[in-house]
Structures are given as structure tokens and as C-alpha cells.
């Protein structure tokens, strides 16, 4: 199987910054898309940002101009740099990857366990 491990979450004051990292490992042939989703208390999970193998990115409107996403295709890692954090950014952040494994002919989504981000006002 494929495992995604996140790191970098924590508690930060409004206006501060955090950098999240995610590393994928396992029976990986290729990863088409990597990205981040988040879930605030009492709310559904939502897209934060994604990046394709070719470098194309997509951001939620609420984080545009504040967050950046990058990936290292060779290392199967993705990072999320979060600046000017707001209390509404609080939630559990999940790493996501669309992976083509060594044992299947089609890609599927894999998820990390999640890392808590708390922004205090």
C-alpha cells in the first residue's frame, strides 16, 4: 500500500506562519496530483491547494495570496507554506495524493492521517 505522512502542524498566533510537509512512500509507480485538504470543527472537508506533476496549482479562494504549494516529484513530497494565518484557517489538514501503484493499472486517492493546525486570535 501507499502511506502519506504529514508534519509541521501546531499552534500559531494570527498573522503567523506554518509550513506543512507530506511524504508519500510505498508501492508507488507515479503520483499525478498531490495536495492538501482541511476540515474545520463542525464543517465538511474542503480543498486547500493541489499541485500536478507538471507544476500546475489550484487554490481555494480563501487562501489565495497567503498559501503556496510545492512538490518534489523525485522525493514524492509536497509542502504547504501558510502565511498570514487567520483563526478561520484552524482545522485538521490532510495530505492527499492521486497515486498509480505498482500493482494496479489505474490511479486512486490516498490520504494521510491529518495534522492539527490551530490559529489563535
MODAHU-V745819 format. One record per residue. N is the residue number from 1. SS is DSSP state (h for helix, s for strand, l for the rest). NEAR is the number of other C-alpha atoms within 8 Angstrom. Layout:
n/ss/near
N/SS/NEAR
N/SS/NEAR
This chain:
n/ss/near
1/l/4
2/s/10
3/s/10
4/s/14
5/s/10
6/s/14
7/s/8
8/l/9
9/l/10
10/s/9
11/s/8
12/s/11
13/s/9
14/l/11
15/l/8
16/l/9
17/l/10
18/s/11
19/s/10
20/s/12
21/s/11
22/s/12
23/s/11
24/s/10
25/s/9
26/s/7
27/l/9
28/s/11
29/s/8
30/s/7
31/s/13
32/s/10
33/s/11
34/s/14
35/s/13
36/s/13
37/s/13
38/s/12
39/s/11
40/l/11
41/l/5
42/l/4
43/l/6
44/l/6
45/l/8
46/s/7
47/s/10
48/s/11
49/s/12
50/s/13
51/s/14
52/s/10
53/l/9
54/l/4
55/l/7
56/l/7
57/s/9
58/s/7
59/s/10
60/l/9
61/l/5
62/l/4
63/l/9
64/l/8
65/l/5
66/l/9
67/s/10
68/s/8
69/s/13
70/s/9
71/s/10
72/s/8
73/l/8
74/l/4
75/l/6
76/l/11
77/s/11
78/s/13
79/s/11
80/s/12
81/s/11
82/s/12
83/l/10
84/l/9
85/l/13
86/l/11
87/h/10
88/h/5
89/h/10
90/l/11
91/s/11
92/s/11
93/s/12
94/s/13
95/s/16
96/s/13
97/s/12
98/s/12
99/s/14
100/s/14
101/s/13
102/l/7
103/l/5
104/l/7
105/l/6
106/l/6
107/l/9
108/s/7
109/s/8
110/s/11
111/s/10
112/l/11
113/l/9
114/l/9
115/s/12
116/s/10
117/s/13
118/s/11
119/s/14
120/s/9
121/l/6
